[in-house]
Amino acid sequence: LNLRNSFGNLFRITTWGESHGPAMGVVIDGCPAGLELSEVDLLALLKRRAPGTSLDVSPRREPDHPQILSGLYKGRTTGAPLSILIENVDAQSNAYQSWEGKHRPGHASYTYLEKYGIYDPRGGGRASARETVCRVAAGAVANKFINENGIKIETSLIQVGLERNPNNFSSYLQTIQQKGDSVGGLVSCRVRGMPIGLGEPIYLKLEAQLASALLSIPATKGFEIGEGFASVEMKGSEHNDFLIDKGSFASNHAGGLLGGISNAETLFFRVPFKPTASIKKIQKTTTYLGEQTELPISEKGRHDPCTAVRGAVVVEAMTALVLADFLLLSRTTRL
Ligand SMILES: Cc1cc2nc3c(=O)[nH]c(=O)nc-3n(C[C@H](O)[C@H](O)[C@H](O)COP(=O)(O)O)c2cc1C
């Protein structure tokens, strides 16, 4: 049962930590023994998620150096739980004092407070995207495992707000930021080298599990596979991918799946991110007691002008986790 802080079935992660706590961590249970692994393997993906690296992302400076505390012997996984710890070194909790007691529009405070009766406003606590550092560390391990099985994931940011030309993303984001605002973004993902047969019929269809994984990333608002919403306006004669030869289709409108099971074509999907909730414009809101008020919410806090910029690597990590899980599950299918 995947309750609250765990994800996956056979390749399973449990994450812990808050944005302004001392550290973040993830326990990976089910990583096969014998995988060559070191902290260096985690760094490339973690660096792509790290804040403070350019004007297009949050200026919070976190080295995000992972420490692998268990599950390794002589540079190989042992089959025991892998435990990874990443310290928080640049939390500035005093920036949040002026917001305490006020709901920040677009943030999780209202639902958390109603559900739990308590909410950690410092960086959004557990609702913060700081939690995604754990997913990326675990995703790097999953990625190594699926790479060894010939699977390669590529993600790219293909749109920020109205801008579709990647060369203009930086200047567009700076203009938006100067206006005290934020924008949404669209991440595209292609997975090559997919084997045939990943995914289970009905409830564990590969696309259903991907949708669940990707919609669990903070700020994601959709999941579109293959032609996705454009399928509505297509004819069957246009959408059908016909088989030319074993393992080869004439087209790939379905996005690499049939009946929820990978057909060995490139897996192709897109994930939209909403505009960052924290903006500098004055916004109406209420206090926790229900009084009307206003918030100039991010005068001091440090934020991403577009969550999809750093979100792309989180999409990659969650995809790797799902595929690692299904790869292990597929080994139980036939005699
Ligand atoms: C990589 C990444 C970075 C993010 N950075 C910010 C940020 O700087 N400020 C902010 O308000 N939200 C940020 N978010 C989004 C919030 O975490 C999220 O919108 C909030 O918790 C509410 O959850 P919901 O949008 O899923 O409803 C980020 C999300 C991701 C994936």
The ligand as a Gaussian input file, in Angstrom:
#p B3LYP/6-31G(d) Opt

LIG

0 1
 C       11.320000      22.109000      -9.197000
 C       10.180000      22.881000      -8.604000
 C       10.419000      24.122000      -8.044000
 C        9.387000      24.870000      -7.464000
 N        9.659000      26.102000      -6.945000
 C        8.660000      26.845000      -6.435000
 C        8.908000      28.154000      -5.937000
 O       10.041000      28.641000      -5.962000
 N        7.865000      28.852000      -5.417000
 C        6.591000      28.353000      -5.391000
 O        5.686000      29.044000      -4.965000
 N        6.328000      27.126000      -5.851000
 C        7.316000      26.350000      -6.366000
 N        7.045000      25.087000      -6.833000
 C        5.665000      24.581000      -6.772000
 C        5.113000      24.335000      -5.386000
 O        5.899000      23.396000      -4.692000
 C        3.652000      23.850000      -5.529000
 O        2.987000      24.602000      -6.491000
 C        2.891000      23.964000      -4.218000
 O        3.425000      23.058000      -3.283000
 C        1.402000      23.654000      -4.375000
 O        1.189000      22.373000      -4.904000
 P        0.326000      22.162000      -6.237000
 O        0.755000      23.214000      -7.214000
 O        0.726000      20.797000      -6.716000
 O       -1.119000      22.290000      -5.882000
 C        8.059000      24.338000      -7.433000
 C        7.816000      23.070000      -8.004000
 C        8.864000      22.342000      -8.595000
 C        8.595000      21.003000      -9.197000

